[in-house]
């Protein structure tokens, strides 16, 4: 049964398409990146698959035929390259940031987390943004007193529905506050100081050696792409 399911999984991939596996933090910037790319290469059909970096990395190891991997950190791309699953050395294409997010609390700060009931974060085992959140809590000296308040979402983007339905506060990628879905909704956010967590260097690797994929890979480092990434709260090298 497992073999049949895996064959079915492979069957949905077309050789005419470029499949981009992307960490969910880039969920809202990615459609705009693809749109800009298609202005120059309208004949290339970009298909995107979103999940946590750890989950996507596991899929790649087990044969998922992605062409490019946009991860939320450098750990997973480095591992894939070391094991021979990537055609290029990992490169940083953007730096991410984490922010407190709430629909209930206006004046957010880390100290207020001591008095809330539930705090949603991405699963730190597979999501680098969740890992950064826990690191920030520890460095702020609040990790022990909020430990039992934490609830874990599968990805950093899925923290948002947790906050709207149950959690008092969440920690999300700053890029997600620029979502069109949030534009007409009430919410509050507060950036977590950069000195409380290791810089989130988002890495990219080319997984397949085909010209169409190479073009999108090169585009990620273009001035057009950098402009879009900056618009969504990422830090990019000029």
C-alpha positions in Angstrom: 0.0 0.0 0.0 2.8 2.4 0.9 4.5 1.7 -2.4 1.3 2.5 -4.3 0.8 5.7 -2.4 4.4 6.8 -3.1 4.0 6.1 -6.9 0.8 8.2 -6.8 2.6 11.0 -5.1 5.3 11.0 -7.8 2.6 10.9 -10.6 1.3 14.4 -9.7 4.6 15.9 -10.7 5.0 17.0 -14.3 8.4 17.2 -16.1 7.2 20.5 -17.6 6.9 22.2 -14.3 9.4 23.5 -11.7 8.5 22.4 -8.2 9.6 24.6 -5.4 9.6 23.2 -1.8 9.3 26.2 0.5 9.2 26.8 4.2 5.8 28.2 5.2 7.2 31.5 6.5 7.5 32.6 2.9 3.9 31.6 2.1 2.7 35.2 1.3 5.8 36.5 -0.5 6.1 33.5 -2.7 3.1 34.1 -5.0 4.5 37.6 -5.7 7.9 36.2 -6.4 6.5 33.7 -8.9 4.4 36.4 -10.6 7.5 38.6 -11.0 9.5 35.7 -12.3 6.8 34.8 -14.9 7.0 38.3 -16.3 10.4 37.3 -17.7 9.7 33.6 -18.1 6.0 33.1 -18.8 6.6 29.7 -20.3 7.9 28.2 -17.0 5.2 26.9 -14.7 6.2 27.3 -11.0 4.5 24.9 -8.6 5.0 25.5 -4.9 4.7 23.1 -2.0 4.6 24.6 1.5 5.5 22.9 4.8 8.0 23.1 7.6 11.6 22.9 6.6 12.1 19.7 8.5 9.1 18.0 6.9 10.2 19.1 3.4 13.8 17.9 4.0 12.5 14.5 5.0 10.3 14.4 1.8 13.4 15.2 -0.3 15.4 12.5 1.3 12.6 10.0 0.6 12.5 10.9 -3.0 10.1 13.8 -3.5 11.0 15.2 -6.9 11.3 18.9 -5.9 13.6 21.1 -8.0 14.4 23.8 -5.5 14.3 24.0 -1.7 13.7 27.3 0.1 14.3 26.6 3.7 13.8 28.7 6.8 17.4 28.1 8.0 20.7 26.8 6.7 20.8 23.6 8.7 18.5 21.6 6.4 20.0 22.7 3.1 23.5 22.0 4.5 22.5 18.5 5.5 20.9 17.8 2.1 24.1 19.1 0.3 26.3 17.0 2.6 24.3 13.9 1.8 24.3 14.5 -1.9 20.7 15.5 -2.4 21.5 19.1 -3.5 23.3 20.2 -6.7 24.5 23.6 -5.2 26.1 24.6 -2.0 23.5 26.3 0.4 23.3 30.1 0.0 21.5 32.6 2.2 18.8 34.4 0.2 17.2 36.3 3.1 17.2 36.8 6.8 13.9 36.4 8.7 12.7 37.8 12.0 10.2 36.7 14.6 7.4 38.8 16.2 4.8 38.5 18.9 1.3 38.3 17.4 -2.1 38.7 19.2 -5.7 39.7 18.6 -6.3 40.3 22.3 -3.3 42.1 23.7 -2.4 45.6 22.4 0.9 46.4 24.2 2.8 43.3 23.6 6.2 42.4 25.2 7.9 39.3 26.3 7.3 39.9 30.0 3.5 39.9 29.4 3.7 36.2 28.4 4.0 35.4 32.0 0.4 36.4 32.6 -1.3 34.8 29.5 -2.9 31.4 29.3 -1.7 30.0 26.0 1.2 30.8 23.7 1.4 29.3 20.2 4.7 28.7 18.5 5.8 26.5 15.5 7.1 23.1 16.4 10.8 23.7 17.1 11.7 20.1 16.0 10.8 20.8 12.4 10.3 24.6 12.1 13.3 27.0 12.6 11.0 29.9 13.5 9.7 27.8 16.4 13.3 27.0 17.4 14.1 30.8 17.4 11.1 31.5 19.5 12.2 29.1 22.2 15.7 30.5 22.1 14.3 34.0 22.6 12.2 32.9 25.6 15.3 31.3 27.2 17.5 34.4 26.6 14.8 36.6 28.0 14.7 34.5 31.1 11.0 33.5 30.8 11.3 30.0 29.4 10.7 28.1 32.7 7.6 30.1 33.8 5.9 29.8 30.4 6.8 26.2 29.6 3.4 24.8 30.4 1.6 27.5 28.4 3.1 26.6 25.0 1.1 25.0 22.3 2.7 23.8 19.1 1.6 24.4 15.5 2.9 22.3 12.7 4.3 25.3 10.8 4.9 29.0 11.6 2.1 30.1 9.3 -0.4 27.8 11.1 0.3 29.7 14.4 -2.0 32.5 13.1 -5.2 30.4 13.2 -4.2 29.2 16.7 -4.1 32.8 17.8 -7.4 33.7 16.2 -9.2 30.7 17.8 -7.5 29.9 21.1 -4.1 31.2 22.0 -3.6 34.6 23.6 -0.3 35.2 21.8 1.7 33.6 19.1 5.2 33.9 17.8 5.3 34.2 14.0 7.6 35.1 11.2 7.5 38.9 10.7 6.8 38.3 7.0 3.4 36.8 7.8 2.0 40.1 9.1 2.1 41.4 5.5 -0.4 38.8 4.3 -3.3 40.0 2.3 -5.5 37.8 4.5 -4.6 39.9 7.5 -5.1 43.2 5.9 -8.7 43.8 7.0 -8.3 42.0 10.3 -7.5 43.4 13.7 -4.3 42.3 15.2 -1.3 43.5 17.2 2.4 42.7 16.9 5.7 43.5 18.5 9.1 42.5 17.1 11.2 40.3 19.3 14.7 41.9 19.8 17.2 40.4 17.3 19.8 39.9 20.1 17.6 37.3 21.8 17.9 34.7 19.0 20.3 33.4 16.4 19.9 35.1 13.1 17.5 33.2 10.9 19.5 32.8 7.7 17.2 31.3 5.2 18.9 29.0 2.8 18.2 27.8 -0.8 19.6 24.9 -2.7 19.1 23.6 -6.2 18.0 20.0 -6.2 17.7 19.2 -9.9 20.1 20.2 -12.7 17.7 21.5 -15.2 17.6 24.9 -17.0 14.1 25.9 -15.9 15.0 25.4 -12.2 18.3 27.2 -12.6 16.5 30.3 -13.9 14.2 30.4 -10.8 17.2 29.8 -8.5 19.1 32.7 -10.0 16.0 34.9 -9.9 15.8 34.5 -6.1 19.0 36.5 -5.9 17.9 39.2 -8.4 17.2 42.8 -7.5 13.5 42.2 -8.3 13.3 39.4 -5.9 15.1 41.3 -3.2 12.7 44.1 -3.5 9.7 41.8 -2.9 11.4 40.0 0.0 12.2 43.4 1.7 8.5 44.4 1.2 7.6 41.3 3.3 9.9 42.1 6.2 12.9 40.1 5.2 16.5 41.4 5.4 18.4 40.9 2.2 22.0 41.7 1.2 22.1 44.7 -1.1 
